[in-house]
């Protein structure tokens, strides 16, 4: 009975360390409410920080806050991710930005 536990405990510790690293990356990102930002301001914010969590109000469901993590360059993506272009809605209209994606299909526009 002790034999499997010797392998399980290090695996649990490794999982906790990996989860903490992912959570700390998200905590390090700046957050912007883009409902009053122009496309140029949004792109400048992404360029200055390398990536950010962008928030906006849904146009389909009243009161729903939407958000996503967007990047400036593919260097912000992990080894198993790649940069894809998508469109978000800013105060002056649609804005092309980038995000990391693990899927082969590009994400749906966030409007």
C-alpha positions as CSV (number, residue, x, y, z in Angstrom):
1,X,0.0,0.0,0.0
2,X,2.9,2.4,0.7
3,X,4.5,1.7,-2.7
4,X,1.8,3.6,-4.8
5,X,1.7,6.5,-2.3
6,X,5.4,7.1,-3.0
7,X,4.5,7.9,-6.6
8,X,1.3,9.7,-5.9
9,X,2.6,12.3,-3.5
10,X,5.3,13.7,-5.9
11,X,2.7,13.8,-8.6
12,X,0.3,15.8,-6.4
13,X,3.0,18.2,-5.4
14,X,4.0,18.7,-9.1
15,X,0.3,19.4,-10.0
16,X,0.0,22.0,-7.3
17,X,3.2,23.8,-8.4
18,X,2.0,23.8,-12.0
19,X,-1.4,25.2,-11.0
20,X,0.2,27.9,-9.0
21,X,2.4,28.9,-12.0
22,X,-0.6,29.2,-14.2
23,X,-2.6,31.2,-11.7
24,X,0.3,33.5,-11.0
25,X,0.6,34.3,-14.8
26,X,-3.1,35.3,-14.9
27,X,-2.6,37.4,-11.7
28,X,0.3,39.2,-13.3
29,X,-1.7,40.3,-16.3
30,X,-3.2,43.8,-16.4
31,X,-6.9,44.2,-16.8
32,X,-8.6,46.7,-19.0
33,X,-12.3,47.6,-19.5
34,X,-12.4,48.3,-23.2
35,X,-15.9,49.6,-23.4
36,X,-14.6,53.2,-23.4
37,X,-11.2,52.4,-25.1
38,X,-10.6,52.9,-28.8
39,X,-8.9,50.2,-30.9
40,X,-5.6,52.1,-30.9
41,X,-5.7,52.5,-27.1
42,X,-6.4,48.8,-26.7
43,X,-3.6,47.8,-29.1
44,X,-1.2,50.2,-27.3
45,X,-2.2,48.6,-23.9
46,X,-1.5,45.1,-25.3
47,X,1.8,46.3,-26.8
48,X,3.0,48.0,-23.6
49,X,2.3,45.0,-21.3
50,X,2.7,42.1,-23.8
51,X,-0.7,40.8,-22.9
52,X,-3.8,41.6,-20.9
53,X,-7.2,40.6,-19.8
54,X,-9.7,42.7,-21.7
55,X,-13.3,43.1,-20.4
56,X,-16.4,44.4,-22.0
57,X,-20.2,44.2,-21.7
58,X,-22.1,41.6,-23.8
59,X,-24.2,43.0,-26.6
60,X,-26.5,40.0,-26.6
61,X,-27.2,39.5,-22.8
62,X,-27.8,42.6,-20.7
63,X,-25.5,43.0,-17.8
64,X,-23.2,40.1,-18.8
65,X,-19.5,40.9,-18.4
66,X,-17.3,39.2,-21.0
67,X,-13.6,38.9,-20.9
68,X,-10.6,37.2,-22.6
69,X,-6.8,37.1,-22.5
70,X,-5.2,38.8,-25.5
71,X,-1.6,39.2,-26.4
72,X,0.8,41.4,-28.4
73,X,3.1,38.7,-29.9
74,X,3.3,34.9,-30.2
75,X,6.1,35.0,-27.6
76,X,3.4,35.2,-25.0
77,X,2.0,31.8,-26.0
78,X,3.1,28.6,-24.4
79,X,4.9,25.9,-26.4
80,X,1.7,24.1,-27.2
81,X,-0.2,27.2,-28.2
82,X,-0.1,29.5,-31.3
83,X,-1.2,33.0,-32.0
84,X,-4.5,33.5,-33.8
85,X,-6.2,36.8,-34.8
86,X,-9.7,37.6,-33.6
87,X,-11.9,40.6,-33.5
88,X,-13.2,42.4,-30.4
89,X,-15.5,45.4,-30.1
90,X,-14.0,48.6,-28.8
91,X,-15.7,52.0,-28.4
92,X,-14.8,53.0,-32.0
93,X,-15.8,49.7,-33.6
94,X,-14.4,46.2,-34.4
95,X,-10.7,45.8,-33.5
96,X,-8.3,43.1,-34.7
97,X,-6.2,41.7,-31.9
98,X,-4.4,38.4,-31.1
99,X,-4.8,35.6,-28.6
100,X,-3.2,32.2,-27.8
101,X,-5.1,29.1,-28.9
102,X,-4.5,25.4,-28.6
103,X,-7.2,24.4,-31.1
104,X,-6.8,24.0,-34.8
105,X,-9.9,26.1,-35.4
106,X,-9.7,29.9,-34.8
107,X,-12.0,31.2,-32.0
108,X,-15.3,32.9,-32.8
109,X,-15.3,36.7,-32.8
110,X,-16.1,38.0,-29.3
111,X,-18.9,40.4,-30.3
